[in-house]
């Protein structure tokens, strides 16, 4: 019988379009995260990141969590769940308080954050994150730790990530229906960035492209925080469907062919290498079917070209350009396609690498690939448990606000400043 969960245990749950995965981890004495158990099941009832069949998804959640519990030898009661569907928006609010040249005390910062809670305007959406980002001292941007400094005016940029309410509530209900408490719902790009980007990359400026099964999230990080994001309704499952449709096979067989024989790059020898699409079956009276590897790669590249065109447009919309707009990290299950980093580098004209989860002790090799970056990032986020202004008591004060994309551009500029 599984033991009760000890104090400080973290359970991450990633509900994706192709798989539902769970991870049970615990902080070590040195602050490191030690993986105690993992579980994975085929996702059922999730389309483009949205829950379309509550009962089927609930069953997959139960099975994935139970598998992780059996391996860990523990029973868990709550999870940190990721939200990866489209509709995520990143915004920013700015508030400032007069201090009269006094030394900044913790009470001053707390009062400013209380005011910041009132400055959040989700515009009808549900707020997933509302976190203090960069502080300003007398107009100087990019201050991370204002405590103990003197200033006439202290300001703070508040980073807000919001989503359409109904999909988030469906996710919450699905997890609770599996008899699990939801500690928090985390925007997947925030978690993924923690797992596969270095602190220096997040500080200098980097674009994270997470290619999931049903959706691709493009996120921009600068000043160690997420400062912009955009979702594209194309993913790795679309490539699988293209293969199945082009060669008249099942999705399951098409996925296997993509994983074992697929590539984003073509070579002359691909014209001579044959791939078996279908074995001969006397029961169904079917002949065997073989194609050249070149034909398979042509189908894959046709969809990839569309996807990378959308990624390029998203990077342009997010103003990821100039000397800091060079590094791109590709992750997610779609990043496991052979040669995708080289292909993306050619089409995007930027330095590209594949991002994998890092820094977790005892992480199974099967869960160490880019397809599990979000799961690992959820554990990192839970361990850090950053300040969230939604938990700050409200206080009626007048604040100076800067909202919308104009404010977001100012935040990006501040984050990229050479401080």
C-alpha positions in Angstrom: 0.0 0.0 0.0 1.3 3.5 -0.9 2.5 5.7 1.9 1.1 9.1 2.6 2.9 11.9 0.8 5.7 13.6 2.9 6.0 17.3 3.4 7.3 19.3 0.5 6.4 16.8 -2.2 5.7 18.2 -5.7 3.4 16.6 -8.3 3.4 18.0 -11.8 0.7 17.2 -14.3 0.9 18.0 -18.0 -2.3 17.4 -20.0 -1.4 17.6 -23.7 -3.0 16.7 -27.0 -1.0 13.5 -27.4 -0.1 12.4 -23.9 -0.9 13.0 -20.3 2.2 12.8 -18.1 2.8 13.1 -14.3 5.9 13.5 -12.2 6.4 13.2 -8.5 9.5 15.0 -7.2 10.9 16.2 -3.9 13.5 18.8 -2.9 16.8 17.5 -1.8 18.9 18.8 1.0 20.9 20.9 -1.4 17.7 22.4 -3.1 17.9 20.0 -6.1 14.8 18.3 -7.4 14.8 14.5 -7.1 12.4 12.6 -9.3 10.6 9.9 -7.3 8.2 8.6 -10.0 6.8 9.4 -13.4 3.7 8.3 -15.3 2.5 8.6 -18.9 -0.7 7.7 -20.8 -2.0 8.4 -24.2 -4.1 11.5 -24.1 -7.8 11.0 -24.8 -10.3 13.8 -25.3 -7.9 16.7 -25.7 -7.8 18.7 -29.0 -5.4 21.6 -29.7 -4.7 21.8 -25.9 -8.5 22.1 -25.1 -10.4 19.4 -23.2 -13.1 18.1 -25.5 -14.1 15.0 -23.7 -14.1 15.3 -19.9 -14.6 11.7 -19.0 -11.8 10.4 -21.4 -9.3 13.0 -20.2 -10.1 12.3 -16.6 -9.4 8.6 -17.1 -6.0 9.4 -18.7 -5.1 11.7 -15.8 -6.0 9.0 -13.2 -3.9 6.4 -15.0 -0.8 8.7 -15.4 -0.9 9.8 -11.8 -1.5 6.2 -10.5 1.5 5.0 -12.5 3.7 7.7 -11.0 2.4 6.8 -7.5 3.2 3.2 -7.9 6.8 3.9 -8.9 7.2 6.5 -6.1 5.5 4.3 -3.6 3.4 7.3 -2.4 -0.1 8.6 -2.6 -0.5 12.2 -3.6 -3.4 14.5 -3.2 -2.6 17.6 -5.2 -1.0 18.6 -8.4 0.5 21.6 -10.3 -1.2 21.5 -13.7 0.0 23.0 -16.9 -2.2 24.9 -19.4 -1.0 24.8 -22.9 -4.1 25.7 -25.0 -4.2 28.8 -27.2 -5.7 32.0 -26.0 -2.9 32.9 -23.6 -2.0 36.6 -23.5 0.9 38.4 -21.9 0.3 41.9 -20.6 1.9 44.4 -18.2 0.9 47.0 -15.7 3.2 49.7 -14.2 2.6 51.4 -10.9 4.7 54.0 -9.0 4.8 55.4 -5.5 6.4 58.5 -4.0 9.0 57.8 -1.2 10.5 61.2 -0.8 14.1 60.0 -0.9 13.9 57.6 2.0 15.5 54.3 2.2 13.3 51.5 0.8 12.0 49.1 3.4 10.2 45.8 2.9 7.0 47.6 4.0 7.4 50.0 1.0 7.7 47.1 -1.4 4.7 45.3 0.2 2.5 48.4 -0.1 3.5 48.8 -3.7 2.6 45.2 -4.5 -0.7 45.7 -2.8 -1.4 48.6 -5.1 -0.2 46.5 -8.0 -3.0 44.0 -7.4 -5.5 46.7 -8.2 -3.7 47.6 -11.4 -4.4 44.2 -13.0 -6.9 44.4 -15.7 -7.5 41.0 -17.4 -10.1 42.4 -19.6 -12.5 39.5 -19.1 -9.9 36.8 -19.0 -8.8 34.6 -16.2 -5.4 35.6 -14.7 -3.0 32.7 -14.4 0.1 34.7 -13.3 0.5 38.2 -11.9 4.1 38.6 -10.8 6.3 41.6 -10.0 9.0 41.7 -12.7 11.4 44.7 -12.8 11.5 47.6 -10.4 12.3 51.2 -11.2 14.1 53.8 -9.0 13.5 57.4 -10.0 12.9 56.3 -13.6 15.8 53.9 -13.8 14.6 50.6 -15.3 15.9 47.1 -14.6 16.3 47.1 -10.8 15.8 43.6 -9.4 16.4 44.1 -5.7 15.4 47.6 -4.6 15.4 46.8 -0.8 17.8 49.0 1.1 18.3 51.6 -1.7 17.2 55.3 -1.5 14.7 56.7 -4.0 12.2 59.5 -4.5 10.0 57.2 -6.6 9.7 53.4 -6.5 7.9 51.7 -9.3 7.3 48.1 -10.4 6.3 46.4 -13.7 3.8 43.7 -13.1 3.8 40.8 -15.6 0.3 39.3 -16.2 -0.5 36.1 -18.1 -4.2 35.5 -18.7 -6.3 33.0 -20.6 -9.9 32.5 -21.6 -11.8 31.4 -18.5 -13.8 28.4 -19.8 -10.9 26.2 -21.0 -9.0 26.9 -17.7 -12.1 25.9 -15.6 -12.6 22.8 -17.7 -9.0 21.8 -16.9 -9.5 22.5 -13.2 -12.7 20.5 -13.2 -11.1 17.5 -15.0 -8.3 17.3 -12.5 -10.7 17.6 -9.5 -12.9 14.9 -11.0 -9.9 12.6 -10.8 -10.0 13.3 -7.0 -7.0 15.5 -7.0 -6.7 19.0 -5.6 -5.3 21.7 -8.0 -2.6 23.6 -6.3 -2.2 26.0 -9.2 -2.6 26.1 -13.0 0.5 27.2 -14.7 0.9 28.6 -18.2 2.9 26.0 -20.1 5.4 28.5 -21.7 6.4 29.8 -18.2 7.1 26.3 -17.0 8.9 25.2 -20.2 11.2 28.2 -20.1 12.3 27.2 -16.6 13.1 23.6 -17.7 15.2 24.1 -20.9 16.5 27.7 -20.9 19.5 28.8 -19.0 19.2 31.8 -16.7 21.6 33.7 -19.0 19.4 33.0 -22.0 16.3 34.2 -20.3 18.2 37.3 -19.2 19.8 38.2 -22.6 16.8 37.5 -24.7 15.6 34.2 -26.3 12.6 32.9 -28.2 11.2 29.5 -27.1 9.2 27.5 -29.7 7.4 24.6 -28.1 6.0 22.3 -30.8 3.3 20.2 -29.2 1.0 17.7 -30.8 -1.8 20.1 -31.5 -0.4 23.6 -30.9 2.9 25.5 -31.1 3.6 28.2 -28.5 6.1 30.9 -29.4 7.4 32.7 -26.2 9.8 35.6 -25.8 12.0 35.8 -22.7 14.1 38.8 -21.7 15.3 40.1 -18.3 14.7 36.5 -16.9 11.0 36.6 -17.5 8.4 35.8 -20.2 7.5 39.1 -21.9 5.4 38.0 -24.9 3.8 34.9 -26.4 1.7 33.8 -29.3 0.0 30.4 -30.1 -0.2 28.7 -33.5 -2.8 26.0 -34.1 -0.3 23.7 -35.8 1.6 20.8 -34.2 3.3 17.5 -34.6 0.0 15.7 -35.0 -0.6 17.6 -38.2 2.5 16.1 -39.7 1.3 12.7 -38.6 -2.1 13.3 -40.2 -0.4 14.4 -43.4 1.6 11.2 -43.6 -1.4 9.1 -42.9 -3.5 10.9 -45.6 -0.7 11.0 -48.2 0.1 7.2 -48.0 -3.3 5.8 -46.9 -2.2 4.4 -43.5 -3.4 4.7 -39.9 -2.4 7.5 -37.6 -0.6 5.0 -35.3 1.4 3.7 -38.2 2.1 7.2 -39.5 3.4 8.3 -36.1 5.7 5.3 -35.9 7.0 6.0 -39.4 7.6 9.6 -38.6 9.5 8.8 -35.4 11.7 6.1 -36.9 12.2 7.2 -40.5 11.1 10.9 -40.6 13.5 13.8 -40.9 13.4 17.5 -41.6 16.4 17.4 -43.8 16.7 15.6 -47.2 19.8 14.0 -48.8 20.4 12.3 -52.2 20.5 8.8 -50.7 16.9 9.3 -49.5 15.8 8.6 -53.1 17.1 5.0 -52.8 16.1 4.2 -49.2 12.8 2.5 -49.0 10.3 2.7 -46.1 7.6 0.1 -45.6 4.2 1.9 -45.1 2.1 -1.2 -45.0 2.9 -5.0 -44.7 1.1 -7.4 -47.0 -2.0 -8.8 -45.3 -3.9 -11.8 -46.6 -6.7 -11.3 -44.1 -7.5 -7.9 -45.5 -6.3 -8.8 -49.0 -3.8 -5.9 -49.0 -0.5 -5.7 -50.8 2.5 -4.3 -49.1 3.3 -0.7 -49.7 6.7 0.9 -49.8 7.8 4.5 -50.5 11.1 6.2 -50.8 12.3 8.0 -47.7 12.5 11.1 -50.0 8.7 11.0 -50.5 8.2 10.8 -46.7 10.5 13.7 -46.0 8.8 15.8 -48.7 5.4 15.4 -46.9 7.0 16.3 -43.6 8.8 19.4 -45.0 5.7 20.7 -46.6 3.9 21.0 -43.2 7.1 22.2 -41.5 7.5 25.0 -44.0 4.0 26.3 -43.1 4.7 26.0 -39.4 8.1 27.8 -39.6 6.4 30.6 -41.7 3.9 31.1 -38.8 6.8 31.0 -36.3 8.7 33.7 -38.2 5.5 35.9 -38.4 5.0 35.4 -34.6 8.6 36.4 -33.9 8.2 39.5 -36.0 4.9 40.4 -34.2 6.7 40.0 -30.8 9.5 42.3 -32.1 12.1 39.6 -31.6 14.8 41.3 -33.8 18.0 43.2 -33.6 21.2 41.9 -31.9 19.3 40.2 -29.1 16.8 38.5 -31.4 19.1 35.7 -32.6 18.8 32.8 -30.3 15.8 30.4 -30.7 15.3 27.2 -28.7 12.9 24.5 -30.0 11.3 22.1 -27.6 8.2 20.0 -27.2 7.4 16.6 -28.8 7.8 18.0 -32.3 11.4 18.9 -31.5 12.3 15.2 -31.4 12.0 15.1 -35.3 15.5 14.4 -36.7 17.2 17.5 -38.1 14.6 20.0 -37.1 17.1 22.4 -35.5 19.2 22.6 -38.7 16.0 23.0 -40.8 14.6 25.8 -38.5 18.0 27.6 -38.5 17.9 27.8 -42.3 14.3 29.0 -42.5 14.4 31.4 -39.5 17.9 32.8 -40.1 18.7 32.5 -36.4 20.8 30.2 -34.2 18.6 27.3 -33.1 19.1 24.5 -30.6 16.8 21.8 -29.2 15.8 22.4 -25.5 15.6 19.4 -23.1 14.8 19.3 -19.4 17.9 19.8 -17.3 19.0 19.6 -13.7 16.6 17.0 -12.4 18.1 14.1 -10.4 16.9 10.5 -11.2 14.9 11.7 -14.3 14.2 8.5 -16.4 15.8 8.6 -19.8 12.4 8.1 -21.4 11.2 11.4 -19.9 14.4 13.3 -20.6 13.5 14.5 -24.1 12.1 17.8 -25.3 8.6 16.4 -25.2 8.7 16.4 -21.4 10.2 19.9 -20.9 6.8 21.3 -19.7 6.4 18.6 -17.1 9.9 19.2 -15.7 9.2 23.0 -15.8 6.0 22.6 -13.7 8.1 20.9 -11.0 10.6 23.7 -11.1 7.9 26.4 -10.9 6.3 24.6 -7.9 9.6 24.4 -6.1 10.3 28.1 -6.7 6.7 29.1 -5.7 7.2 32.7 -6.9 5.2 35.7 -5.5 1.8 36.1 -7.1 -0.1 39.3 -6.6 -3.4 37.4 -6.7 -2.6 36.3 -3.1 -1.9 39.9 -1.9 -4.8 41.6 0.0 -6.4 44.4 -2.0 -5.9 48.0 -1.0 -7.7 51.0 -2.6 -5.0 53.3 -3.8 -4.5 55.5 -6.9 -1.9 54.1 -9.3 -0.3 55.1 -12.5 -1.1 52.4 -15.1 0.5 51.4 -18.4 -1.4 48.6 -20.1 -1.6 46.9 -23.4 1.1 46.3 -26.0 2.6 49.7 -25.5 3.3 48.8 -21.9 4.6 45.4 -22.9 7.0 47.0 -25.4 8.3 49.2 -22.6 8.8 46.2 -20.4 10.7 44.4 -23.1 13.0 47.4 -23.6 13.6 47.6 -19.9 14.4 43.9 -19.8 16.8 44.1 -22.6 18.6 47.2 -21.2 22.2 46.8 -20.4 22.0 47.1 -16.7 
